[in-house]
Structures are given as structure tokens and as C-alpha cells.
Amino acid sequence: MSDLLDLYQEIILDHSRHPRNFRGLPDANRVAEGYNPLCGDRVTLRLRVEHGTIEDIAFEGAGCAISTASASVLTEVLKGRPVAEVEPLIRRMLGIVTGEAAGGPSGASAGSADVALGDPGSIDDLDPELGALDAFSGVREYPSRVKCATLAWHALRAALARPAGA
């Protein structure tokens, strides 16, 4: 188990020190900002969605290692995915971080997200990036850090709810 925890810590540290897709995205057509007043973390998430697919995604902002790493993993997991897969992934991430079965505004269980995407074991085998979400499972032991890990995911939900400029 210690090896797994070490791997998870390494994933978070790597994404924190070398965030992926940390840049502007001038041709974004979806934008949302997130702010955590408890710790000062800020994130601006930008997406370019075309024909129902997230063609590009980037973020900017400042925050703790967990917040930055979570936003970085989010961008890697979502780039190139159909928008239809996003809400189940948000519910999955929220379930991982909180340890709760209910993950979405609809009260859908984390299991529902897995059903929507197939068996979680086979998904992670097919798409190793989804396994990076599990690195945040330890956050549930630190309730004050849950908002750090979920900030970008809530911004993602907001960004997809309205086009840029709306």
C-alpha cells in the first residue's frame, strides 16, 4: 500500500511542479473562473469545444499543489473527449475526493459514472490518464483540501454550462 501512496504523491507533485496545459487559450469558446476564498486558490479554465468534443483545454491561475495538480490532470484527461463524457467524469472525481457515493447535482452515484463509461478497471486499462484521478483519493482524509482538489472540476461544469461571452 505504501508503494501506491508513493505513486499517488508522485503524480500530484509532478503535475504541481510541471502543470500540463498551463497557458492561455485565445480561441476558447468556453470559459469559467473558480475561486476558493478559504485558501485563495484561483483558476481560470478555458476550453475550445467543437462538434461536441473538447478539442483543446487550458488553465491559468495560482493555487496550492493539490489545486494545480488537479487542474493539470483535468486538462490531460479531458482533451479530445466528447462533452457527453464530462459529467460522469466530474462525478467520478468528486466521488474519489470526497469518498461519497453521491457525486453530482442529480444525486447520481459514483457507480453511475462508472456505468456510463463502462467497467472502471477496463477504462483505466484503456485510458491510463483516468487512473491519475485516483491519486486524489487521499484528499478525503483532509476535508479542508477537498475544495482545492475540486475547484477546477466545478469551474469545468460552469464552463460547459455556457459559451464564452454568455
N, C-alpha and C positions, 0 to 999 in steps of 0.2 A: 504494500500500500504506500510505503514511503516513496518508492520509485515513481508511482503515479502522481503523488503530490508534488514531487520534484519536477516532473514533466509539466504539470499544470502551472507551477510557479514560473518555469522557464518560458512557457508560451506567453504568459501575461507580461513578464519582464521584457521579452523580445519585442512584443507588439507595443509596449510602452516606450521602449528606447528607440525603436525603429518603426514608427507607425506607418502602416500602408495607406496609400491614398490620402495622405495628409497634404492637401493642396486646395486651391480654388478650382472651381468648375464653371467657367464663364457661360457655357451653353446649357446650364442646368434648367430644367423646366419644373422642378420640384425643389422647394427649399423649406427648411424649418430650423428653428433655433431651440436649444434646450438650455436651461439654467437650473442649477441646484443651489438654492440660497443657503443651505446648511453648510456647504463646504466651498462654494464659489466656482465649482466646475461649470464650464460653458462649452457648448458645442454647436456648430452650425453644420448641418448636413445638407448636401446638395446632390441631387440625382438628375440624370437625364434618362427619362423613360420614353421609349419609342415602341409602338406596336405591342404594348403590354409587357415589355421586357425592360429591365433595368440595364441599360446599355453602359452607363458609367455612373460612378458614385464616388464622392469625396467628402472629407470633413475638415473643418478648421476649428480651432478653439484652444482652450487651456484647461487642464484639469489634472487630477491625480493619476497615478499609474493605472489604476483599475478603470477609470473613466476613459482614458486614452486608449488603453488596450482593447476595451470593449468596442469602442467606435472603430478601431482599426480592424478587428475581427469581423465586425458587422459589414464593413465595406468589402472585405475579401469574400465573405460568404454570399453576399447578395449580387455582386457584379455578374451580369449575364443571366440572372434568374428571372423567370416570369413573375410579374407582380402578384399573380394568384398564389404563389408560394410564400409570400412575405408574411401574412398574418399568422399562418401556422408556425413559422419560424420565430416570430415575435413571442407567441405563446410558449413555445418550447424554451426560449431563452429566459423568459420571466419565470417559468416553472423551475428551471435549473437554478436560477439565482435565489429564488425565494423558498424553494423546496416544497412549494404548494402544488396541488394537483390543478387548481384553477389558475388559468394564466391569462385569459383575455377578457375583454369587456363583456363578451357574451356569456362568460362563465364557463366556457368550454374547457374541458380538462386538458392537461398536457398530453394525455393519451390521445385526445382527438387530433392534436397537431401531428402526432406520430402516425396516426391512421391516415391523415390527409397526405402524408408524404411517404407512407409505407413503413415497413419494419425499421425502427431506428438503427438496429445493428447493420442491416443491409445498406441503409442510406449512408452511414458513416464509412462503410467499406467502399461504396461507390463514390462518395464525395468526402474525402478526408477533412476538408475545411469545416464541415459540420461538427466534427469531433472537437474542434477548437472551442466550441461553445461550452463543452463540459469543463474546460479549465476554470470557468467562473463558478463552479459548484461550491467551492469553499467560501464564497462570499456570504452564503446564507448564515454562516457562523458569526458574521459581523453585521448585524442589522443596519448599522449606520452607513455601511458601504453599499447596500443594495441599490440605493438611488444612484450611486456613482456608476455601477455596472449597467444600470438600465436607462440612463439618461439618453444615450444615442438611440436606443431602441424606441423610446417614447417619441423622440424627435422624428424618427423614421415613420412612425404611424401618422404623425401630424403632416409630414411632408407628402405622403401619399394621399392624404385626405383632400388636398387642394393643390392645384397647379401654382407655379410661381407667379407672383403678381396678383393672385386672387385675394 
